[in-house]
């Protein structure tokens, strides 16, 4: 599973978009840019949700994780996360970035719900 749907809350409506992610240290990590609606929403409200699923008719599996976002854009944690993204995603290797050029969003779980998973 490489794609998920990530949701933040704007002033009037939720904002949902597809994202690439990694699962690291019991947290879901997502890359974004500073100028996105997602980032602007999180600066106002750090609560977010991500939905990850595998759709097979009659055997659909999914997980919804809700929690608080920590923005990571520099330091040893940034470098460690970046290395994981660099190894996993071709788009990162094609368009690399450095600290303070684009942040990672670390979703720490508050609640989670799953369907079809043990």
C-alpha positions as CSV (number, residue, x, y, z in Angstrom):
1,X,0.0,0.0,0.0
2,X,1.6,3.2,-1.1
3,X,-1.2,5.7,-1.3
4,X,-3.6,7.0,1.4
5,X,-6.1,9.8,1.8
6,X,-5.1,12.5,4.2
7,X,-7.6,14.9,5.8
8,X,-7.1,18.2,7.5
9,X,-9.7,20.8,8.6
10,X,-10.1,24.1,6.9
11,X,-12.1,27.1,8.2
12,X,-15.4,25.7,6.6
13,X,-14.7,22.3,5.1
14,X,-12.4,19.3,5.5
15,X,-9.6,19.1,3.0
16,X,-8.8,15.5,1.7
17,X,-6.0,14.6,-0.7
18,X,-4.1,11.5,-1.8
19,X,-0.7,11.1,-0.3
20,X,2.3,8.8,-0.2
21,X,3.3,7.7,3.3
22,X,5.6,5.6,5.4
23,X,4.9,3.9,8.7
24,X,7.8,4.6,11.1
25,X,8.1,4.4,14.8
26,X,4.4,3.7,15.3
27,X,3.5,6.9,13.3
28,X,2.3,7.6,9.8
29,X,4.7,10.0,8.0
30,X,3.6,12.2,5.0
31,X,5.6,14.7,3.0
32,X,4.1,18.0,1.9
33,X,5.1,21.5,0.9
34,X,4.8,24.7,2.9
35,X,2.5,26.4,0.4
36,X,-0.2,23.7,0.4
37,X,-3.7,24.0,1.8
38,X,-2.8,21.0,3.9
39,X,0.1,22.7,5.6
40,X,-1.9,26.0,6.1
41,X,-4.7,24.0,7.7
42,X,-2.3,22.2,10.1
43,X,-0.8,25.5,11.2
44,X,-4.3,26.5,12.4
45,X,-5.4,23.0,13.7
46,X,-2.8,20.2,14.1
47,X,-5.5,17.5,14.2
48,X,-5.7,15.2,11.1
49,X,-6.8,11.8,9.8
50,X,-5.5,9.3,7.3
51,X,-7.4,6.5,5.6
52,X,-5.4,3.6,4.1
53,X,-7.2,0.8,2.3
54,X,-6.9,-2.2,0.0
55,X,-10.1,-2.7,-2.0
56,X,-11.1,-6.2,-3.0
57,X,-14.9,-6.8,-3.5
58,X,-16.1,-8.8,-0.5
59,X,-12.7,-8.5,1.3
60,X,-12.1,-4.8,1.7
61,X,-9.5,-3.9,4.3
62,X,-8.9,-0.5,5.7
63,X,-7.7,1.5,8.6
64,X,-8.6,5.1,9.7
65,X,-6.1,6.8,12.0
66,X,-6.9,10.1,13.7
67,X,-4.4,12.1,15.7
68,X,-2.1,15.1,16.1
69,X,0.5,16.3,13.6
70,X,4.0,17.2,14.4
71,X,5.8,19.2,11.7
72,X,9.4,18.0,11.1
73,X,11.5,20.1,8.7
74,X,15.0,19.9,10.1
75,X,17.4,18.0,12.4
76,X,18.2,14.3,12.9
77,X,14.6,13.2,12.8
78,X,14.1,14.9,9.5
79,X,17.2,13.3,8.0
80,X,16.2,9.8,9.2
81,X,12.7,10.2,7.8
82,X,14.0,11.6,4.5
83,X,16.3,8.6,4.1
84,X,13.3,6.3,4.4
85,X,11.3,8.3,1.8
86,X,14.4,8.5,-0.5
87,X,14.8,4.7,-0.4
88,X,11.1,4.0,-0.9
89,X,9.9,6.5,-3.5
90,X,11.3,7.2,-6.9
91,X,9.7,10.6,-7.0
92,X,11.8,11.7,-4.0
93,X,15.0,10.5,-5.8
94,X,13.9,12.3,-8.9
95,X,13.2,15.6,-7.1
96,X,15.2,15.6,-3.8
97,X,15.0,18.3,-1.2
98,X,16.9,19.5,1.9
99,X,16.0,20.6,5.4
100,X,13.6,23.6,5.5
101,X,12.7,23.1,1.8
102,X,9.6,20.9,2.6
103,X,8.4,19.4,5.8
104,X,7.3,15.9,6.9
105,X,4.0,15.5,8.8
106,X,4.2,12.9,11.6
107,X,0.7,11.7,12.7
108,X,0.7,10.4,16.2
109,X,-2.3,8.2,16.8
110,X,-5.1,9.2,19.1
111,X,-7.8,6.9,17.7
112,X,-7.9,4.2,15.0
113,X,-10.6,2.1,13.4
114,X,-10.1,-0.8,11.1
115,X,-12.2,-2.9,8.7
116,X,-11.3,-6.4,7.6
117,X,-8.0,-6.5,9.5
118,X,-7.1,-8.8,12.4
